[in-house]
Amino acid sequence: MFGDMMNMMGKLKEAQKKVEETKKRLDTVLVDEASSDDKLKVTLTANRSIKSIKIDDELLEDKEQLEDYLILTLNKAIEKATKINEAELAATAKEGMPNIPGMDMFK
């Protein structure tokens, strides 16, 4: 039994390491989003860090319109990045979890 417990602990540490590696890799996965008319473009990492924002000069003339564009486009990009992030981390966690009876939450 003690050997089984040590084996599970080793597998848990290995799974934790893989999750951390996946988080680092997600910093290199870029998510692009643009407004429907391409006047605003944003790029985020899959960890939801903003990498770039490109704004058409026309939007600079109307502060309220620019704010609306930023909110809509950033929210769409964040939603996309979150889906990628959650899917990747869930797959990594599921792959690395030891088979513990009664702990089938990743199935």
N, C-alpha and C positions, 0 to 999 in steps of 0.2 A: 504494500500500500504506500509506503514512504517513497519507494522508487517511482510509483505512478504519479505521486504528488510532485516530485522533483521534475519528472518529465513534463507534466502539465505546466509547471512554473516556467520551465525552459521554453516551451512553446508559446506561452503568453508573452514572455520577454521578446521572443523572435517576432511575434505578431505586432507588438508595440513598435519595434524597430521598423518593420515594414510600413506601418501606418505613418511614422515620422518621415520615412523616405518618400512615401506617396505625397505627403504634405509639401515637402521640398520640391518634388517634381511638379506639383500643381502650380507652383510659382512660375513655371516656364510655359504652362499651357495658357494661351491667349484666347480671349473671347471678344469678338468684335460685334458691335451693334451700331445701327445707324437709324436716324429718324426716317420716316417713310419717304421723305423727299431728299434724303442724303445731305441735308444742310448741317447736320450734327452727327459726328461719328465718335464713338468711344471704344477704347480697348481696355479690358480688365484681365487680370490673371484669374485662373480658376479658384484662387484663394480670395478673390474679390478685392484685389488692390487695383486702383486705377493706374493705368500705364500711360494713356494718352487721351486727349480730347481735342477734336478738330471742329472748329466752328466756322461756318460760312460767314463772310463779312456782312451779308444782309441781316443776319440775326443780331449782330452787334448794335443795330439801330433801334431795336425794340427789347428793352430789358425784360419786360414781362413775358414776351414770347420766348426769349432765350431761356428764362427760368423754367417755363413749361416744357420746352424741348429737353432741357437737362434732366428734369425730374422723370419724364416719360422714358427717355432713352437709357438713362442710368438704371432705372428700375428694371427695364427689360434685360439689360446686360447683367445686372446682379442676379436676376432670376435664372438666367442661362448658366452663369458661373456657379451658382449654388447647386443646380441640378447636376452639373458635371462633378463638382466637389463631393457631393453626397454619394453619388453613384460610385466614384472611384474609391472613396474611403470605405464604403460599405463592402465593396468587392474585396478590398485588401483585408478588412477585418474578418470577413467570412472565410476567406482563404486561409488565414493564419490562426484561427481559433481552434484550440484543441477540442476534441469531442468530449464534453462534460455532460454526463447524464442530467437531464432536466433543464439544460441550458441550450435549447434549440431556437433561440430568438433570431438567429441569422439565417434560418432556413426559409 
